Amino acid sequence: MENPLEIAGLDHVVVRVTDLERSLRFYRDALGCPEERRLDALGLIQLRAGSALIDLVPIDSPLGRASGGPPRADGKNVDHFCLQLERFDEAALRAHLEHHHIEPGDVGDRYGALGMGPSMYLEDPDGNVVELKGPPQAP
C-alpha cells in the first residue's frame, strides 16, 4: 500500500497556558513571534513563528477547559501538534491509517499556518493528539 502521507512540515503547536500575559511576554515580546489571529470567544491567540504557528490557549478558556485541569509537573500542557501535508486525500488517508490500526478522526475545515483547510485528529500510541492538516483551500 502506498503511503499517502507526504509531510511538508510542522504547522502549529497548541500550548495550554496558566497566565496568558506572561506567555505573550515570552513568545511575542521576548522570542519575537507576532500575534496573527485572536479568537477571544474560544480563548485562542495565534502567534506567527516563521512558517508555523504557536497557539496559546488559556486554561480557563473554552478551549483550555476542554483539555482538563491546568498544566502541572505531572500534567499536560501541550494540547496537540499539527503536521502539514502536501496533499489531503481523505479516503487514502483513512485507508492508510486503518491499515496501520490507527483510528482516523473526523475531518473538519480548520485554520492553520497556511490558512483554512481540511484536517483530521488522531492519537499516537501514548495518547498524544496529532493533527494532520491539508493544504489551504483556494479562495
DAMO-V772277 format. One record per residue. N is the residue number from 0. RES is the residue in one letter. SS is DSSP state (alpha for helix, beta for strand, coil for the rest). BURIAL is + if it has 16 or more other ideal C-beta (glycine too) atoms within 10 Angstrom, else -. D_LAST is the distance of its C-alpha to the last C-alpha in whole Angstrom. Layout:
[[N/RES/SS/BURIAL/D_LAST] [N/RES/SS/BURIAL/D_LAST]]
This chain:
[[0/M/coil/-/33] [1/E/coil/-/30] [2/N/coil/-/28] [3/P/coil/+/25] [4/L/coil/+/24] [5/E/coil/-/23] [6/I/beta/-/23] [7/A/beta/-/21] [8/G/beta/-/22] [9/L/beta/+/23] [10/D/beta/+/20] [11/H/beta/+/21] [12/V/beta/-/25] [13/V/beta/+/26] [14/V/beta/+/29] [15/R/beta/+/31] [16/V/beta/+/33] [17/T/coil/-/36] [18/D/coil/-/36] [19/L/alpha/+/33] [20/E/alpha/-/34] [21/R/alpha/-/36] [22/S/alpha/+/33] [23/L/alpha/+/31] [24/R/alpha/-/34] [25/F/alpha/-/34] [26/Y/alpha/+/30] [27/R/alpha/+/29] [28/D/alpha/-/32] [29/A/alpha/-/34] [30/L/coil/-/32] [31/G/coil/-/29] [32/C/coil/+/26] [33/P/coil/-/24] [34/E/beta/-/23] [35/E/beta/-/19] [36/R/beta/-/18] [37/R/beta/-/21] [38/L/beta/-/21] [39/D/coil/-/25] [40/A/coil/-/25] [41/L/coil/-/24] [42/G/coil/+/26] [43/L/beta/+/24] [44/I/beta/+/23] [45/Q/beta/+/21] [46/L/beta/+/23] [47/R/beta/+/21] [48/A/beta/+/24] [49/G/coil/-/23] [50/S/coil/-/20] [51/A/beta/+/20] [52/L/beta/+/21] [53/I/beta/+/24] [54/D/beta/+/24] [55/L/beta/+/27] [56/V/beta/+/28] [57/P/beta/+/31] [58/I/coil/+/33] [59/D/coil/-/34] [60/S/coil/+/30] [61/P/alpha/-/29] [62/L/alpha/+/27] [63/G/alpha/+/30] [64/R/alpha/-/33] [65/A/coil/-/31] [66/S/coil/+/32] [67/G/coil/-/36] [68/G/coil/-/38] [69/P/coil/-/38] [70/P/coil/+/38] [71/R/coil/-/41] [72/A/coil/-/43] [73/D/coil/-/43] [74/G/coil/-/40] [75/K/coil/-/36] [76/N/coil/-/34] [77/V/beta/-/31] [78/D/beta/+/29] [79/H/beta/+/27] [80/F/beta/+/25] [81/C/beta/+/22] [82/L/beta/+/22] [83/Q/beta/+/19] [84/L/beta/+/19] [85/E/coil/-/18] [86/R/coil/-/17] [87/F/coil/+/17] [88/D/coil/-/19] [89/E/alpha/-/20] [90/A/alpha/-/23] [91/A/alpha/-/24] [92/L/alpha/+/24] [93/R/alpha/+/26] [94/A/alpha/-/29] [95/H/alpha/+/29] [96/L/alpha/+/29] [97/E/alpha/-/32] [98/H/alpha/-/34] [99/H/coil/-/34] [100/H/coil/-/35] [101/I/coil/-/32] [102/E/coil/-/31] [103/P/coil/+/27] [104/G/coil/+/25] [105/D/coil/-/23] [106/V/beta/+/19] [107/G/beta/-/17] [108/D/beta/-/13] [109/R/beta/+/14] [110/Y/beta/+/13] [111/G/beta/+/15] [112/A/coil/+/16] [113/L/coil/+/12] [114/G/beta/-/10] [115/M/beta/-/10] [116/G/beta/+/11] [117/P/beta/+/14] [118/S/beta/+/17] [119/M/beta/+/21] [120/Y/beta/+/24] [121/L/beta/+/27] [122/E/beta/-/31] [123/D/coil/-/33] [124/P/coil/-/36] [125/D/coil/-/37] [126/G/coil/-/35] [127/N/coil/-/32] [128/V/beta/+/29] [129/V/beta/-/26] [130/E/beta/+/23] [131/L/beta/+/21] [132/K/beta/+/17] [133/G/beta/+/15] [134/P/beta/+/12] [135/P/beta/-/9] [136/Q/coil/-/6] [137/A/coil/-/4] [138/P/coil/-/0]]
